[in-house]
Amino acid sequence: MASWFGGARTGESGEAGSTRRPVGWIPVLVACVVACSSVAHPFTVSAQDDGGDFAGEYTVTISSGDLPISLGLSSTLTGAWRIAFGDDGEYAAARQDVGTAVTGTYEVSGDEVTITDEAGLLSCSNLQPDGNTAPTATYAWEKSGDLLRLEPVADVCRLRRALLSTNPLSPFVPCLTTPLQLAADEGTDRNGETPSAGGAGAGPNDLGDLLEEDSPEGTPGATPEASPEAATPATAPTEPAGPTEPAEIGTADDPEDAITDVLAQLTACWATGDPTLVLPLFSDGFIDEATGNGAVSLDELADEFRQLQTTPITWELAGEVEVDDDEASAIIAVTLADEELLQTFLFELGDDGWRLGNFGE
């Protein structure tokens, strides 16, 4: 079998008899990440296929390159967002690695929608840097296939404008993997019932900390002032219960459909910021190679992924899937920051379905 990483090999001996991993275990993708340097349901809705329906649950990824330099608090917007418009007129926006940032209501009238922020640390009902509030805005909307596009008609709140209108909103895909068991001791079996840390919606950041980091010290009005009601919204979500049975991922009869499913889960689980939800999408062969056959613990590997997951990335099939028995390869469009990379990914068919055999090359 070809190497996962373009010829890199594991188990090489270093100085003083140590064992090291191949330096190329994460290829061009990681270099680009360095250079470019689940959240709960507030209500249950599903994206609609009918282009005339507005209500739905959507996702959008905002990169630093999407935002103007002059926009304050821009790092609070950078990441993968989950935006829900409920059938009952409720609205919520959550950054998937942090949590709910805005809740409110909306009302559709023809091809326009009026959105009113009511609570949340990034709510436009809070005092803005200019000392005013801007809870209500109007947007023109249209559906193009599954994509929802919002165009500001009247909105003076720059954070909301950037979040809702920078990129089109696409249907939200939930992360369905069962968290990987981590243990401090090397050689522990990767399978388990309860993760040692993390979980859906767990992330490396806290929204309040990000607001403080983005606000110049001593600058009056640099941070939106959240009222007590805004800090604890009445519609605050609760943690969703995990799936009672492991979800079937990458099990479709058609390998192309199965691999498309795996890539959709990779994108969805990556956005949570939790590596224990991403690593189950990789084959045992990848895990063995990435850990140097036990030279590095799963916890250390998860730490590396956790750092990488601070950069929003999406994966989509960009060519035909070539299948050879229980192995396959395909060209994948990898989008991060403002760049799209075309990389060759390998896949392996195991007992649980198709899984990623490498991280692109």
Phi and psi in degrees as a GROMACS rama.xvg file:
@    title "Ramachandran Plot"
@    xaxis  label "Phi"
@    yaxis  label "Psi"
@TYPE xy
-67.7971  151.208  ALA-2
-62.6628  148.607  SER-3
-62.6258  -29.6462  TRP-4
-124.955  50.3658  PHE-5
61.2441  40.2922  GLY-6
105.002  -5.56441  GLY-7
-68.5905  148.937  ALA-8
-128.809  152.711  ARG-9
-98.8767  169.461  THR-10
76.1031  19.6473  GLY-11
-76.1764  144.651  GLU-12
-87.4411  131.616  SER-13
-101.568  -166.083  GLY-14
-67.3658  153.631  GLU-15
59.574  27.4355  ALA-16
72.9159  13.8338  GLY-17
-77.0878  161.486  SER-18
-110.159  131.919  THR-19
-126.894  158.44  ARG-20
-85.3886  162.08  ARG-21
-64.4245  135.968  PRO-22
-65.6487  -20.6263  VAL-23
-95.703  27.221  GLY-24
-65.2352  -28.9656  TRP-25
-117.387  119.804  ILE-26
-84.253  -140.141  PRO-27
-55.1357  -32.5553  VAL-28
-55.9503  -46.8745  LEU-29
-66.5781  -40.5175  VAL-30
-59.0445  -38.2316  ALA-31
-71.6994  -36.6738  CYS-32
-60.3332  -45.38  VAL-33
-63.4631  -39.3786  VAL-34
-72.3723  -36.5215  ALA-35
-82.8997  2.62539  CYS-36
-54.6208  154.093  VAL-39
-77.364  161.202  ALA-40
-83.4589  116.869  HIS-41
-71.6074  -26.6821  PRO-42
-163.615  162.052  PHE-43
-103.252  118.439  THR-44
-142.089  170.375  VAL-45
-137.206  146.511  SER-46
-62.4633  140.179  ALA-47
-95.582  144.881  GLN-48
-79.5242  -28.6938  ASP-49
-69.9141  122.384  ASP-50
-63.0966  -14.5394  GLY-51
-86.8367  -7.42206  GLY-52
-93.9858  131.048  ASP-53
-91.5992  -41.1913  PHE-54
-59.7546  143.411  ALA-55
165.554  176.196  GLY-56
-116.038  124.517  GLU-57
-127.036  169.098  TYR-58
-136.938  150.955  THR-59
-149.93  142.273  VAL-60
-110.171  127.353  THR-61
-112.669  124.212  ILE-62
-105.053  162.447  SER-63
-60.7518  -31.9776  SER-64
-69.636  -16.6055  GLY-65
-77.7038  -17.8451  ASP-66
-105.381  142.723  LEU-67
-66.8753  146.335  PRO-68
-59.9484  -30.5538  ILE-69
-77.0131  -8.66771  SER-70
-75.8141  117.549  LEU-71
-71.0317  155.513  GLY-72
60.3227  27.0101  LEU-73
-63.6267  -32.3203  SER-74
-67.2442  -21.1231  SER-75
-70.3284  -21.4151  THR-76
-91.8078  -19.1346  LEU-77
-72.8991  118.749  THR-78
148.114  -171.475  GLY-79
-95.8549  129.231  ALA-80
-113.78  149.959  TRP-81
-118.269  119.416  ARG-82
-122.641  124.448  ILE-83
-122.117  132.233  ALA-84
-116.759  105.37  PHE-85
-77.7718  158.619  GLY-86
-64.2565  -20.4271  ASP-87
-92.4023  8.65066  ASP-88
89.0675  5.93958  GLY-89
-87.8413  152.322  GLU-90
-135.356  141.412  TYR-91
-151.171  146.983  ALA-92
-130.954  130.663  ALA-93
-135.452  134.87  ALA-94
-83.1055  127.488  ARG-95
-66.6778  -23.8526  GLN-96
-94.7119  0.781901  ASP-97
-124.786  -53.3316  VAL-98
137.082  -172.881  GLY-99
-67.8008  130.172  THR-100
-112.586  -25.32  ALA-101
-145.854  137.663  VAL-102
-132.409  155.128  THR-103
179.646  -152.12  GLY-104
-133.965  166.024  THR-105
-147.137  158.879  TYR-106
-143.998  127.102  GLU-107
-96.4087  134.39  VAL-108
-135.655  101.716  SER-109
63.8411  -125.819  GLY-110
-97.1134  19.0487  ASP-111
-125.334  152.167  GLU-112
-132.415  134.172  VAL-113
-101.342  123.156  THR-114
-113.682  130.608  ILE-115
-123.455  116.064  THR-116
-75.8737  138.85  ASP-117
-122.256  -31.8222  GLU-118
-156.757  165.17  ALA-119
116.583  153.165  GLY-120
-63.9879  -28.4683  LEU-121
-105.014  15.1028  LEU-122
-63.9237  137.857  SER-123
-76.6081  -1.60049  CYS-124
-80.2115  -11.8288  SER-125
-77.4593  163.599  ASN-126
-64.0654  128.493  LEU-127
-90.805  170.912  GLN-128
-53.6987  -26.8261  PRO-129
-85.6925  2.54618  ASP-130
87.9489  1.36224  GLY-131
-110.623  169.965  ASN-132
-113.825  155.455  THR-133
-145.39  64.439  ALA-134
-66.3281  -30.1062  PRO-135
-113.479  140.185  THR-136
-144.355  158.286  ALA-137
-122.712  134.734  THR-138
-129.002  144.211  TYR-139
-84.2005  143.705  ALA-140
-135.117  151.406  TRP-141
-152.512  150.504  GLU-142
-104.028  133.658  LYS-143
-126.609  98.768  SER-144
65.9337  -124.092  GLY-145
-90.4014  -6.96661  ASP-146
-85.9025  137.329  LEU-147
-107.49  123.628  LEU-148
-111.944  131.249  ARG-149
-117.656  130.473  LEU-150
-122.482  120.969  GLU-151
-63.2776  130.473  PRO-152
-99.6963  -44.036  VAL-153
-150.346  104.275  ALA-154
-156.885  113.445  ASP-155
-94.9359  -1.47898  VAL-156
-88.6516  108.515  CYS-157
-68.1259  -33.8274  ARG-158
-64.434  -44.2071  LEU-159
-67.2347  -41.2336  ARG-160
-58.8012  -43.4877  ARG-161
-65.8854  -41.6037  ALA-162
-67.2162  -44.5996  LEU-163
-88.918  -23.6076  LEU-164
-120.956  -2.44433  SER-165
-66.0495  -45.5474  THR-166
-132.666  154.716  ASN-167
-65.6997  151.94  PRO-168
-92.1094  132.548  LEU-169
-111.863  160.18  SER-170
-57.8303  136.75  PRO-171
-73.6122  133.684  PHE-172
-115.479  118.637  VAL-173
-74.9466  150.183  PRO-174
-78.5437  123.664  CYS-175
-113.005  4.03078  LEU-176
-70.7898  155.328  THR-177
-87.0658  125.945  THR-178
-54.9118  140.054  PRO-179
-75.9736  136.496  LEU-180
-73.4642  126.427  GLN-181
-109.329  151.494  LEU-182
-147.028  147.811  ALA-183
-68.4098  -28.6211  ALA-184
-82.9164  131.471  ASP-185
-67.8007  150.519  GLU-186
87.8929  -0.46203  GLY-187
-72.0874  142.878  THR-188
-58.2516  138.469  ASP-189
-73.5688  -15.1118  ARG-190
-93.7373  143.107  ASN-191
-169.146  171.577  GLY-192
-92.9429  -31.6075  GLU-193
-127.256  124.428  THR-194
-68.8696  149.935  PRO-195
-77.4721  -21.9508  SER-196
-157.581  165.685  ALA-197
78.8701  -146.823  GLY-198
122.421  168.803  GLY-199
-57.4081  127.475  ALA-200
90.4159  -12.9133  GLY-201
-74.8533  142.957  ALA-202
-150.827  169.958  GLY-203
-79.8697  -7.94339  PRO-204
-121.789  162.12  ASN-205
-121.62  134.325  ASP-206
-61.9963  -38.7432  LEU-207
-62.2956  -40.0178  GLY-208
-62.7752  -40.3936  ASP-209
-64.1604  -38.6111  LEU-210
-62.3637  -41.336  LEU-211
-66.7988  -40.6287  GLU-212
-64.023  -33.2207  GLU-213
-81.2473  -12.1039  ASP-214
-100.507  119.389  SER-215
-57.6192  132.498  PRO-216
-61.4042  129.93  GLU-217
83.2303  6.3608  GLY-218
-92.5641  112.301  THR-219
-61.7942  136.624  PRO-220
70.8343  14.4351  GLY-221
-72.4924  -28.1589  ALA-222
-112.473  133.413  THR-223
-55.7453  135.75  PRO-224
-88.9294  113.701  GLU-225
-89.5187  131.232  ALA-226
-75.5891  165.725  SER-227
-56.0257  -37.7556  PRO-228
-65.4984  -37.3786  GLU-229
-70.2233  -34.4652  ALA-230
-68.2799  -31.9255  ALA-231
-128.459  83.9817  THR-232
-62.2049  145.73  PRO-233
-62.9016  -27.7047  ALA-234
-98.788  26.3573  THR-235
-55.24  132.051  ALA-236
-73.0064  160.629  PRO-237
-110.788  158.829  THR-238
-64.532  129.462  GLU-239
-72.6791  146.856  PRO-240
-72.6063  140.381  ALA-241
-70.6074  164.057  GLY-242
-62.1199  139.422  PRO-243
-70.4288  -28.9492  THR-244
-129.427  148.174  GLU-245
-56.4197  135.1  PRO-246
-72.9227  147.188  ALA-247
-83.9627  118.143  GLU-248
-125.137  129.718  ILE-249
70.2441  30.2847  GLY-250
-108.935  2.70115  THR-251
-60.5699  149.962  ALA-252
-62.8248  -38.763  ASP-253
-80.7742  118.556  ASP-254
-55.3093  -34.6069  PRO-255
-64.7475  -42.8406  GLU-256
-64.9639  -40.4827  ASP-257
-64.3388  -42.8772  ALA-258
-71.2613  -35.6131  ILE-259
-59.4594  -40.3359  THR-260
-62.8295  -44.8777  ASP-261
-60.7925  -42.8739  VAL-262
-66.817  -37.5342  LEU-263
-63.867  -38.9323  ALA-264
-69.8291  -35.9995  GLN-265
-60.83  -44.8432  LEU-266
-63.6135  -45.877  THR-267
-66.1538  -45.0278  ALA-268
-74.6117  -31.2392  CYS-269
-59.396  -38.7681  TRP-270
-66.7506  -19.515  ALA-271
-73.2242  -18.8893  THR-272
78.2313  4.26152  GLY-273
-106.485  109.738  ASP-274
-66.3753  -23.54  PRO-275
-68.3222  -16.531  THR-276
-92.3829  -18.2307  LEU-277
-91.1814  -43.2816  VAL-278
-59.4573  -30.7412  LEU-279
-63.4619  -12.4757  PRO-280
-84.2313  -4.35115  LEU-281
-102.971  150.205  PHE-282
-70.7327  161.824  SER-283
-60.4645  -34.7802  ASP-284
-62.6822  -40.5688  GLY-285
-63.6749  -46.2982  PHE-286
-61.0607  -43.07  ILE-287
-61.156  -44.3762  ASP-288
-67.1656  -42.5701  GLU-289
-67.9931  -27.1179  ALA-290
-97.2737  5.97361  THR-291
61.8863  39.1168  GLY-292
53.8364  42.9538  ASN-293
102.56  -6.01134  GLY-294
-66.9836  -26.1883  ALA-295
-124.66  138.575  VAL-296
-76.2199  161.948  SER-297
-62.7265  -33.2233  LEU-298
-62.2344  -41.7734  ASP-299
-67.1164  -40.1543  GLU-300
-62.7879  -42.2885  LEU-301
-62.6231  -37.6173  ALA-302
-61.5777  -39.71  ASP-303
-64.0736  -43.5793  GLU-304
-65.0605  -39.5162  PHE-305
-58.9421  -39.7965  ARG-306
-66.7269  -41.4413  GLN-307
-66.0259  -33.3493  LEU-308
-72.7407  -3.12395  GLN-309
-73.0003  -14.2305  THR-310
-99.5381  121.57  THR-311
-65.3411  130.739  PRO-312
-139.666  144.912  ILE-313
-126.606  152.455  THR-314
-129.02  133.174  TRP-315
-142.176  143.859  GLU-316
-65.1815  130.711  LEU-317
-123.796  9.2485  ALA-318
-166.59  -177.479  GLY-319
-71.4195  150.636  GLU-320
-92.1094  124.275  VAL-321
-100.505  120.489  GLU-322
-110.656  135.64  VAL-323
-135.753  94.4325  ASP-324
57.0802  -115.367  ASP-325
-98.9514  19.2125  ASP-326
-126.614  153.601  GLU-327
-150.883  159.72  ALA-328
-141.804  153.957  SER-329
-160.394  153.992  ALA-330
-83.6755  126.819  ILE-331
-118.33  135.123  ILE-332
-86.1929  115.695  ALA-333
-106.915  117.102  VAL-334
-111.299  121.57  THR-335
-143.632  144.412  LEU-336
50.9318  -126.124  ALA-337
-104.375  13.8303  ASP-338
-116.721  146.441  GLU-339
-116.47  124.06  GLU-340
-108.708  141.281  LEU-341
-103.682  117.233  LEU-342
-129.952  152.94  GLN-343
-90.0323  122.76  THR-344
-110.706  144.698  PHE-345
-105.089  148.048  LEU-346
-133.842  149.731  PHE-347
-126.819  137.91  GLU-348
-93.5499  118.745  LEU-349
-121.007  -168.578  GLY-350
-62.7108  -29.6988  ASP-351
-94.7588  3.69368  ASP-352
114.799  -169.179  GLY-353
-73.8206  140.002  TRP-354
-136.746  158.615  ARG-355
-68.0832  132.195  LEU-356
-100.339  -12.207  GLY-357
-154.22  -175.867  ASN-358
-115.3  31.0611  PHE-359
92.9804  149.93  GLY-360
